[in-house]
Each structure stands twice: as C-alpha cells, then as structure tokens.
Amino acid sequence: MTAILKDAHSRDAHGHESAELRKVLGVRDLTSMGIAAVIGAGIFSTIGQAAYSGGPGVVFLFLIITVACGFTALCYAEFASRVPVAGSAYTYSYVTIGEIAAWVIGWALILEYAIGNVVVSISWSSYFVNLLEGIHLHLPGWLITDPKTAHMLYDAAVTQGKTTEGLAWATAPMIGGYRLIINVPAFTIVILITILAYIGMRESKKSANFMVALKLVVLAFVVAIGAFYITTDNWTPFMPNGFTGVLQGVSAIFFAYIGFDAISTTAEECANPQRDLPKGMIYSLLICTLIYVIVTLVITGMVNYSEFKGVADPLAYVFDKIHLQKVGYIISVSAVVAATSVMLVFQIGQPRIWMSMSRDGLLPRKFATIHPKFHTPSFATVVTGFAVAIPALFVDISIVTDLCSIGTLFAFVLVCAGVMNLPRRQKAAGDKSFHMPHINGQWIVPLLLLVFIYGYSTRITDAFYNISHESHQEVLFLIFLLTAVVITVLTFLRKLSFIPVMGMLFCLYLMIEIPAKSWMVFFIWMALGLSIYFGYSRKRSKLATSH
C-alpha cells in the first residue's frame, strides 16, 4: 500500500512535467456519476418483471439489496479513503490480498464494466428503435438485432403459422453463405460514448450531470402525475406470492444497482478523494434506492402487478394503460438518456482499471498512456471502445447479463474480504476522511446465521436428503451454506468486523441465486484470465521485476 501511495504522490508532484489525469471532480459530480450509473435500464425495464413476481412488496427486495450494496459501499468507502488511487476493486485487492487476487478481480471487473456495457448498449438500441418508430422512421430489421434473436423470432413465427415477411432472418442479405444481421445502433452509440470518454473528464462530467438532471426531472414528473392515478386496491395483497415471489426478482433488481462502485475508478480525478469518494458513493446509493421505492409504489398502484408479465417498458406501459401515450413517449426518451449515462460512466471506468493494471506491469505499458491534451487514458479508452462495440453488433443480451452480475458480485466479495486485512486506525483530530465504523461481529453474525438456517430449514433439509439428484442450483446453495458457516466460525474466533463480513455473506448469497449455467461460463472466463496471468503478466509485473 505504501508503494502505491508513494507512486500516486510522485505523479501528483510531477503532474506539471507530464500528462496526468485532471482533478476536476467534487462530491456533487461523484454523486451525479453514481446516479448516472445506477438509474438506467433497471428502472425502465427490469422493474416490471420484478413487480410481476413479487407484487408491490418488491420494494422490500430493493431494501434488501440496498443493505447488501450498503455494506459493500462502506467497504469501498474505507478503501477509497485509505488508497485514493484509480483502479477501484482491483487496486484495493492489490494492496490487501496480493497480486494474483488483484489480477483475478481485474479480470472479473471486465464483466462488470465492458461486458455490462454490451448489455446496456443493446438495451439502448431497443429503446432508440422504438423512438424512431414513434416518429414513423423504420430501420431494416437485420440492422437492429443479433443473429440468435433474429433466428429465434423467425422460428417462432414459422411454428405459429404467422407471416415471416419483414423479419430480420427473412430479409437479411447473404454474404459468403451467412446472413448479415448486426445491431448497428448499439455499435454506433458505443463509438460515440467512447469518443466522449476519450476527449476528457471535464466534458464527460458535464454530459453526465446533464443526463442525470434530465432523468430525475422525468422520474419526478412520472411520480407527480402517476400519484393522481393510484388505486390503493392494487396494493392488496402487498406480497401476492409471498416472500418467495419477492426473491424471484433478485437478479433483475441487482442488475439495476450495478455501477454504484464505478465512481471509485476516478479517484485520481477527484479534488479530495479521501473525503469526497465515500460521500459520493453512499449518497448516490441512498438517492437511487429512494427513487426505486417511490417509482415502484406508484406504478404498482396505477396498474395491478399481474399486468406486468412480459412488459419490457413498465413506466411507459402504465401511462399507455391510462391513455396518456404522450407521457409514455417522454418516458421512452428518458430511457434512452438513462442508458446513455450508464454507458458513459462504465466507459470511463474500464480504461482506468486497465491503466492501474498496466502501472503494476500486469498489462502492456501502452495501457497506462495518458493523452497529453485530453488527460485521459487514451489507448485504454480506445481498446475499451472496440471491446464493447464489436460484441454489441452480434451478441445476444441474455448471454452476458448474468455474467455481468456474477463478475460484479465476485468483485464485491473480494473488496469486503480485503477490508478485513487492513489494520485498524484511530481518527485523529481534524481528520475529515471517511472511517468505516468497527462493529464486533463475534456474536451478531452467528446469531444471524442461526436465524437464516431456521428460516431456510426446509430447503436445507431437502437439499441434504436429495443431494445425489439435486439440481446444480441447490448444490450451489449447500456450498454457500458451508462457506457461511466457515466465515461465521472465523468471525467468532477472530472477532472480525460485522460490516465486511455481512457484505461478503450477502453478495455470496446473491451469487448462488444466479443460474448455474452462467457459473460454468464464469469459470471458463476466469480460467482464460489465469492463463494470461501465468503466461504473460506474472513474469512482467512490478513484483517480479523488483526481486
């Protein structure tokens, strides 16, 4: 940790002699960037399916995931206060757990930022195409989707005896025996966002602030109008499918929270990172939760939860139901802006992680290049742009969504684990930097584990008695239970801090609720990353060359 901070101070001291990152971000900018990253596709799309599964009671799921993210945010804030260096969870793991763990988490973060942006760009494309159709502009079907989706829709039409005229699979041109089906809007928006991220943080900051302001105005407009159309009978029953129904929306709702940690990648562009980064992270998380809860209560009060089945645009849908189509169109415009702001924050975050890895010798030195005029990690930004834009042309969104969630949760787990390796510190007089409260978890964590076991006793019993022919999902649940017991025993013996321990347990539980098939792809992805580490990075890292 000392060496990393020394390097950072050295860069600050010689900033006038070379191209360095500009320190232009304050608390308001960081909070705005946090909101920009979180308030995106989640509130405009996935909130509908979650409401269908859990009814109005899905607001409890928002609160549960906020608690999980809150524990993690406090851990991020502690790291940001002690290690105000770009790189987010990668840098934090590097200074507390070691180089190989840092590489693993850096590789996993590609799933959150780069692969996550593939998901968002595809979602953006769908909203944008809908907007064009609203003004009677129609793009060819083979230019606005991916091959897998196009083939699936074609097969479905044939099976149902419907016409295939106009479908992408039927109209796509043939090149070398293959149908040319690509998502041009998704590709185009990624390139435009990459250009904005390339030309400077000041310009990106202004754009993010504008888009956040527009989103908040539209959401306030939705709540203000929708409140007059609430029928309280729609809130009864509040949890129609019980708590099990509420928990069915875990993956969808968690995806809506991905990104609050992205602002930690901008530590070297903050005027006072040790004070401002923690505040920005926590403020944005609380504001987004409040917005999610209020909007969910309004839309489930306007329309019965049962009508949200298969609805991809719930906010626009509820206003169409009450014959306010113009309001629905305004919401669609806001959805495009929301997805744009998410892409901007993620497209800023990924290059700075690669820049930090390059500084440590784990990636080629070119990734640490700072543009002399724009003061951004130029090469890493360009690589990120192509790494996101090319898959966005042809990848199916369902393949990468769960991967993004697993990679993010895995990063959260390692950050929480890393905080426990930090030495405790006392707050000195006049010290305004963030200090995470230390709460002894020796007795609290075991008590909470007993409550969990009691609440899930039926599932645990069934899983143990039927382990030989259980689904992979239940095997993951048993692995989580065993891991939770080990962590609880260590907490009791070593008197570990309550906050990071609970952050680890919450995130581990959310991970095992993601479909098992996505875990297989995740393991393949991590195996690829480790092969690159042992084949290239380990020999060239700063640690290897210093010995």
N, C-alpha and C positions, 0 to 999 in steps of 0.2 A: 504493500500500500504506500509506503514511504517513497519508493522509487517512482511510482506512477504520479503521485502528487508533486514530486520534485520535477519530473518531466513537464507537467502541466504548468507549474510556476515558471519554469525556464521558457516555455513557449510564450507565456504572458509577458515575461520580461523582455523578450526579443521580438515581440509582435511587430514592432515598427520596422524591423530589418527584413521580414519575410512575410509571405502571405499567410494569414491566420484567420480563424473564424471571428466574426464580429460579435461583440457583446451588446445585443440590442433588445433582449427580451426581459420583461418585468413580470410581476405577478399576474396582472391583467392579461398580458399576452399569453402566458403559460396556461392560465385557466381557460382562455378562449381556445387555445390549441387542444386542450384536453376535451372540451365540449365538442370541438370540431371532429375529433377522432371518434368519440363515443356516440353522439347523436347523428346516426347515419341510417344505413339500411335497416337496422334493428327496429327503430320506432315506426318506420314507414312500411315495413313488410312483415318481419317475423313476429311482431307483437300480436298479429291477428291469429296465427296458428296457436300461439301460446294461450291466448284468450279462449279459443275454442276448446282446448284441452282442460284448462283449469277454471274457466269462467272468470267472473270479476275477482275471485280470490287469487288470480295470478299475480296480483300486487304483492302478495306475501313472498312469491318467488323473487321478485325484484329486490325485496328487502333482504332475503337470504343471500342472494348473490352479491348484493352491496356489502353485506357483512364480510363475505369471503374476500371480495376485492378490497374491502376496507383494511382487513388485516394485512393483505399484501401491499396495499398502498403505504401503510405505516412503515413496512419494511423497506420499500423503495425510498421512502422519505428519509429514513435513517441513513441509508447508503448515500443518497444524494447530498445529505448534509456533511457526511464524512469524506466522500470521494466525489467532488464536483467536477467530474471528467466525463466527456462524451462516451457513449457506448452502452448505456442502460444496464440491463441484467448481465450482459457479457462482462463488462468491466467489474461489476460488483462480485461476480463469481471468481474472476481472475484474482482479485485481491484477497479473497477469503477461503476459497476451496482449492484453487490451483489451475494450472494451465489447461490440462485435459478437460476439466469440468467447464472451464470458460469456453473452450472450443465447442464442446457439445452444446452448450446453451446458445452460443453464437450461431451455430448451425440450426438449432431449433428455432431461433428468432426469425430466420428466413421464412419459416412457415407462418409466423405472425404478420410480418410486415410485407414481404414480397408476395408470398402466396396469398396472404389475406387481401392484398390489393388486386390480385387477379379476380377474386370473388367480388369485390366491391365494383370493379370496372365492368364486370358482366352485369351486375345489378343496375349500375348506372345506364348501361346500354339499353336495358329493358324499359326503364323509365323514359329515357330520351326518345326512343322509338314511339312510345305511347304519346308523348307530347307532339311529335311530328304528325302522327295520325290524327291528333286532335285538331290540327290546322290543315288536314287533308293533304299531307305530304307522305308519300309511301315509298320506302326503300325496298328493293328486291329482297325477298326472304332469305336468299343464300348469302346476303351481306350482313345479316344481323343476328346470326346464331352460330352454334357449333355443330359439327357433323353428327355427334351422338344424339343430340336433342332433335335435330332435323330428321334423322332416321327413325327415331322413336315416334315422332309425330306422324310420319308417313305411314309406318306400320300400323299405328293406332287407327288412322283414317281408313286404311285398307280393310282391317279387321272389322270395323264398324260399318263398312259399306258406304262410307262417305267419299265425296269427291277429293282427289288429290291435287286438283288444279290450283296453282298458286303456291303450293307448299315448297319449301326450300329444296327438299330432296328431289322433287319432280322437275324443278326449273333450273337447278344449278348447272353451270357449264361443266363439261368434261375436259380434263387436262391429263393426258397420259393414262387414261383409264380410271381416273379418280375424279370425284365430284369436288368442285371448288366451293366449299362452304366455310366462310370465315365471318368473324364478328368485327367488322370494320369500326363501328362506333366505339367499342371497348378499346381497341388498339389506338384509335385517334386520341381519346381523352387521356390515356396514359402518357402518350408522347407530349401532349400539351402540358400536362401537370409536371412532367419531368423537366420540361423547359423552364417552367416557373420555379421549380425547386433548384434548378441549376443557376439561375441568374441572381439569386441572393435571398438571404433570410429576411431582410427587411421587406422585400416585395412579397415574399410568401406570407409573412406575418400580417401585412395589410390585407391580403386576399383572404386569409383565414378569418381574421376579425370581421371582415365584411360579410362573409358567408355565414358565420355564426350568428351575427346580428339578424340577418335575414331569416335564418331558421327559427330563431327564438321568437321573432315577431309573428311568423306564420303559425307556430305552435300556440302562442298566446291567443292568436286570432281563432284557431280551432277550438280552444278551450272556452273562450268567451262566447262564441256562437253556439257551440255544442251544449253548453250548460243549460241553455233555454229549451233544449230538446230531450233532456234526460227524463226517462221514465223509471222511477225507483223500483218498479216491479221487475225490471230487467236485472236488478242486483239480487234477486231472490230466485233460487238459492245462491248464496255467495260462492260456495265451492261445490258445484253440482256433481263433480266426480271425485270429491274428497281430496285429501292432500296428495294422494297418488296422482290424480289428474293434474294437480298444480305442478308436481315434479316432472311431468312429461315434457314440459317446456324448457327444461334445463339447458339443453344445447342451444336452442333458438335464442333464449334470453341471454345466456352467457356471451354468445357471439355479439350481442348488442352492446356489451361492455368492453369488448376487446379494443384496446387503443389508449385507455387512460394512462398507461405506463409509457406511451410513446414520447411524451414530453421529456422524459429523463434522458433521452438521447441528445438533447440540446443543451446539456449542462454548460458547455464551453461557450455558448452564445447567450448566457444569462448574465445580467449585470451583477447579481448577487445570488448565485445558485444555492448556497447553503441555507439561505433564508427563503428564497422565492420558489424553488423547485418543489419542496414539500407542500407549501401552501397551494400552489397551482394544481398539484396532483389531487390533493384532498378536496379542495373547493370544487374542482370540475366533477369529481365523483359524486359529491353530495348534490350538486345542482342537477346533474343528469338523472339521478335517482328520483328526485322530486318531480322532474318533468315527466319521467316514465310513469310514475304512480298516478299523477293527476290525469295525464292523457289516457291511460288505461281505464281509469274510473269513468271518464267522460264517454269514451267510445262504447264501453260495455253498458253504460246507462242509456245511450242513444239507440243501440241495437242489441237484441238478445245474443248472448255469447254463441248460441248454436248456429247462428248465421255466418260465422267467420270461417267455416270449414272451406279450405282451399282458397281463401281470399288472400291474394298477394299484396294488395294495396288497401289495408283496412281503413286508413284515415280518409282516403278519397271515397271508399265504398260507403261509409256511414253517411256521408253527405249526399251521395247519389241516392241513397235509400230515402232521404227526406226531401228529395227533389231540389237540391242545391248543387247542381252539376258544376256551376262556375267556381264554387268554393273547392270542389273536388279537383278541378283543373289547376287552381292555385297551389293546392297541396302537392300535386304531381310536379309542378315546377320546383317547389321547395325540396321535394325528394331528390331531384337531380342535383340541386345545390348541396344538399346534405351529403350525398355520395361523393361529390367533388371535393368537399372539405376533408372528408375521411381520407381520400386518396392522397391529398396534398400532405397531410400530417404523416402518413405512412411512408410516402415517397421521400420525405425529409428524414425519417428515422432510419431506414435501412442503410443508406450510404454512410451514416455516421457510426453505425455498428461496424461496418466493414473497414472504415477508417481506423477505428480503435484496434481492430484485429490486425490490421496492416502495421500499425505502430509497434505492436508486440511481435512482429515477424511471422505471424501465422498466415498472412496473405501477402502477395507481392507488394512491394513498396509503392507501386503506382496507385494503389487504393487509398493511400494517405495523402495524395496530391491535393493541395488547396489552390484553387484558381486565383491568380494574382489580382484580378479585377473584381470578381464577384464574391471572393472569400467564402466559397463553398467547396466541399469535397467533390470536385468536378468529375474525375474519372469514375469514382464510385457511384455518383448520381447517374451518369450515362449508362453504366453497366446495369444498375437497378432498373432504369427505364426499359431497356431491352429485355431484361429478365422477367419483367411483368408484362410488357406489351405483347411479346411473341406468344406466350401461353394464352393470353386473353383472346387471341384470334380464334383458337380452336378447342380450348379445354372446356369440359362440362363442369358447371358450377358445383354439382353435388359431390364431385370427386375431391375437391380441395377444401370445402367448408369445414368438415370435421378435422382434417389435418391441421388447419389453422388453429382450431380450438385446442387440440392436443398440444401443439407446439407452444402455444401461449401459456397454458396451464403448467406445462413442464418447466418453462422459464420461471413462472411464479413460485413453484415448489423450490427450485434451487435458490432463488433470491431469499425466500424465508429461511431456508437452511443456512445460507451464508451469513445472515444477520446473527445467528446464534454463535458464529465463530468470532464475532467482533468482541474485543474487550469492552467491558462496561466503562463508562466515563461519567464524570460529575460535571454538572453545569456550572460554569464559572460566572462570576458577576459580570454583567454586561454582555454576556454571550446570547445573541439573538437567533442562533442557528437552531434547527429542529433537533429535539431529543426524544426518541421513542420511549414512552413510559415502560418501565420494567415491572411486570406483574409476575410474581412467582406462580408457575403453573403446577407446582408439585401435587396439590390436592384438587385443584379445579379441573384439570384435564382428565384425570382418572374418573372423577365423578361424571363428567360429560360423556366419557366413553361408556360408562355403565348405563346411562340414560339412553344412548344410541343403541346399545346391544338390546336393551329391554324393548325399545320401540321397533326394532327390526328382528325380534326374536323368531318370528315365524319364517321370515326369509332366510335367516341364518340356519335354522333347523332344517328346512327343506334343502338348502344348498349342501349341507354336510351329508345328509342321508342319501341324496341323489347325485353325489359328486361324480360318479362314474359315467353318468349320461346327462350331466348338466350342460347348458349352453355355455359358450365362451364368456358371455356376459356375466353369468353367475360365478364362473371361475375368477374373473376379474374382481368381483365383489368380495370373494373369500381372500384373495391376495391383498385387497385393500384392508380388510378386517385384521389380517395378520400384521400388516405394516402398521396399522393404527395401534395395535397392542404393543408392538416393539417401541414405537415412538412414545407411547404413554409411559411405559416402564422406564425409558431413558429420562423422560421428563421428571418422573418421581425421584429417581436416583440422583440426578444431576441438578435438580431444581431449575429446569430450563424456563425461559421466558414464555409466558402464556400467548402473547400476540403472534410471534413467528410460528409457534407450534400449531396454533389453530389455523393460521394461514396455510401451512403445509397440509393439514388434515382436510380442510375444506376443498382445496384445489385437487388433492388426490381423489377425493370422493367424486368431484365433478368429472375428473378424467375417466373414471371407470364407468360413468353413465354414457360415455360416447361409444357408439357401436364398435364391436370387437374387430370387424373387418378393417376399420380405419387404423386400428392399432398395428395390424400387420404391415400396412403401408408406412406407418410411422417408424417401425423397427427397420424396414428396408432403407428409409431415408437416413436414419441415424447410422446404420452400418456403412452407407456410402460416405457420410461425413467423417466417420472414424478412419476409413481407408484413406481419405485425403489427408487427414491429420498425420497418420503414421507414415504415409508415403511422401508427403511434402512438408507440412507445417512444422512438425516436431524437430526436424533437422535444422530448420532455418529460424526458429523462434529466438527471441532475445535471451531466454533462459538457457537454451542450448549453446548459443554462440558466446555467452558470457563465462561459461565454465572452461 
